[in-house]
Amino acid sequence: MSDFKIGDIVGRKSYGGDIAFVITDICSDNRGKTKYVLRGLLYRIEADSTEDDLVKLDQRSVNADMNRYLTRAKNVSLRNMTRTFGSFLFRLRGRPGRILHIDSSRDFMNRCLEYYSDGGVRSVGKVAAESEQPSVVRQLLETYKPDILVLTGHDSLKKGADKSSLSSYKNSKYYIQAVREARKYQPNLDKLCIFAGACQSYFEGLMGAGANFASSPGRILINALDPAIVAEKVAITDSRKYVTPSEVASLTISGPEGIGGINTRGHMTLY
């Protein structure tokens, strides 16, 4: 009988247990061998593992690491005064853009919704698996009519695979399909800002599909809050101004290797 079950917090021995994962599924690969599907607790990465490469991690220690890391992510976003008292005073003169956040992880989505709420930004969150996002995004856009759309969850690039091949990525194809569906609804990149992707996602494919910002130019891991930090920055920027890729990269721990994009008009309407 296996020592591991769905919901266990684990690390991978082959990587020195450097990333904390939760086991989300246990299934068989094409050779009939048991495969454990893992999703990052801090990072938006999905991975597979065999049982002999897994090690259980201490829940209390993992929770402490998570709290420290998320606090650090929030503190980094203060660099350009995004969430200071002065920024809140500025918002009294205008209405920030509204965010629709679609995420495959309820836990990550709730963290992002809390981040938006703390910053005084209106948001709606919906949980949908990566594979379901292309089929639900149009209806959600028509229902909530957001200014900013976030499409995220988990992703990964196969080790040693061709970075320019869509088949090398776990979930990038779904994000790309969802971005294309969203652009059918609103083709204008200034009227609907789209952030798409997760850890190691196919950045060029996402941008080519019509995203304003995406991960990951350097195929690195991104933090759970990175998509929310980018979305909030666009939401609270004066609609007469543009948000640059360097600006949003400076707000995140991931930096320009994790987040890229194009100059995008802000969505704060002044009274």
N, C-alpha and C positions, 0 to 999 in steps of 0.2 A: 504494500500500500504506500502511496506517495506521502511524503512529509509536507507537501505543499497543497494549498487549496486556493480557490478564488477569494480575493480579498487580502491575501497575505502581502506584507510589505517585504520586498526582497531586493537584493543587489546581484550583480553578475560577477562571479569570481574572476573571470577572464579579463574584466575591466577594473579589478580591484575594489568592486563594490562602490564605485565613485558616484553612481546615480541611484537614487531610491525609486523603485518601481512598485506598482501594485499589480498583482496578477488579476487580469480581467477575463481570461478565458483559458481553458485547458482542452486541447483537441489533438488530433493526429495529423502528422504531415503526410506527404504522398508516399512515404515508405512505411507508414503505419507506426512511426515512433511518436511518443507523446511530446507535444509542443506546448509551451507555456507562452501566452500572449501577455506582454507587459506594457504598461503605460506609465510614463514618468509622473512623479508627484510634484515636482517643481518645474520640470521642463516639458515642453509639448512634443515629446518623442514617444514613438511606439516601437517595440522590439519583440523579437521572438527568442526563446531560450529553451535549452534542454534542462532536465531536472538536475543533472550533475554539475551544471554551471551556476546554479542558484544558491544563495545563502540568505537566510532570514536576517532582517535588520531589526534593531531595537526601536519600537514604536515611539517611545518617549524621546529618544535621541533624534529620530527623523523629524518629529514634530518641532523640536527646538531648532533644528537646522532650517526647516521650512519657514518658521516665523522670522528667524534672523535674515534669511535671504529675501523674503517678501518685503521686510522692512527696508532692507538695502535698496531694493528695486524702487520702492516709493521715494526714498530719499534721493536717489539719482535723478528722479523726475523733477526735483525741486531746483535743479541747476539754473534753469532760465526763468525762475519765479513763476512757473506755471500754476502752482497751487498755493501761493502765498495770500495773505490777507489783502494785499493790494489787488491781486487778480480777482478776488471775490467782489471787491468794491467796483472794479471795472465791469463785472458781469451784471451789476445792478442796472447798468445803462443799456443792457442788451439781452437777447435771448440766445443761449448756446444752441448749436445744432443738436438734433435728436439722433440717437444711436440705436440701431437694431443689431444685436449681437447674437449670432448663431454659433453654437459651440457643441462639440460632441461630448464634452465633459461637463457634467452638472456642477462639479466642485470648482473647476476653473471658471465656469461662467458666473457662478455666484460670487467668486472673488472679484471678478471684473465688474459685476453689477454694483458691488459694494464700493469699489474704487470710483465708479462714475457717480454714485450717490454722494460719497464724501466730497467730491468735487463740484457738486451742484449741477450735474449734467443729466438731462433726461435720457432714459434708456429703457429698452425692452430686451429681455433675453429669452431665447428659445433653445432647447436642447434637441439636436438632431445629429445622428451619426454622419460621419463624412460622406458615406455612400448615399445618404438620404438628402443631403443639402441641395443638390441640383434640382430635385423634384419639389422641394418645399419653399425655396427662396422666392420665387415669383409671387406666390400667394401671400407670403409674409410681407413682402415689399408693398403689395397692393393694400394690405390691411393696415400697416403701421406707417407707411409713407415716411421713412426716415431720410435724414440728410447723409448719414454715414452708415455703412454696412460693414460688419465684421464677420468673416467666415473663417473659422479656425477649429482647432481640436488637437490632433496629434498627427505626426508624419515621421518619415525617416527615409534615408537614402541607403540603398544596399551597399554593403562594404565592398569597395573596389569597383563599383559599377560605373557605367558611363553617365556622367552628370547631365549630358545633353539629351538623354533618352528618358521619355516619360515613364517607361516601364520600370525604370530603376527606383522609382519612388513608391512608398506605401500608399499614400492617399492624395498625392498632388493632383491626380487626374480628376478627382471629385471636386476639389477646390476650383480647378480650372473650369470644369463644366458649370459649377455654380456661378462663377464670375460671368461666364458667357450668358447664362440665363438672366442674371441681374442686368447686364448691359442691354439685353433685349427690352427690358422694362424701362431703363433709363440710359441711353447711349452717352449722354453728356457727362464727362468726367468732372465738371465743375458743379453739377447739380446733385450728383450722387458720388460720394467718395467711398471707395471700396478698399478695405484691408483684407488680404487673404493669405493663408498659409500657416505653417507651424514649424516644428524643428526640421531643419535640413530640406525644406520644401523647394520645389523647382521654380526658383525666382523668375527666370526668363519666361517660362511658360505662363505663369500667373500674370505678369505684366503684359505679355502679348495678348492675353485674353481680355484685358481691360481693367486690371486693378490699378489703383492709384499708389498703393503701398503694398509691399509683400515681403515675405521671408523666403529663403534666406540666401542673400547674395554669396556668402561665403560657405554655405551649407553647414552652418554651425547650429548648436542648440539655442533656442530662444526661451526666455522666461515666460511663465504663465501669464504675467501681467503686461507683457510687451504690446500685444494687440490693443489692449485697453488704453495704454499710455499714448499710443499713436492716435487712436480714435478721439480721445479727449482733447488732445492738442488741436486737432482739426475743428472740433466742436466749439472750442472757446476762442478761436482765432477770428478776428474781424473779417467779414466777408469781402472787404476791400483789399485784403492782404492775402499773400500766399504762404503756405507752409512748405518748407523745403525738406528734402530727404536728410540733409545734414542736421537740421533742427530736430527732427524726430529721432534720429539715430543718437543724438547727444543726450536724449532723455532716457534712454534705455541702457541696461547693463550690456545687452548684446552689441550695441553700436552698429556701425555701417556694415559689418560682416553679417549681422543678423537681420537688419531691416534696411530696405531700400525703396526707391519709388521715384515719383516725379513731383515737380512743383504743383501744389494743389491748393485751390482757393479755400479759405476758411469758411465756416458755416455759422458764425455768430452774427445775428442780425441786430443792429443798433436801433434803439427806440427813437 
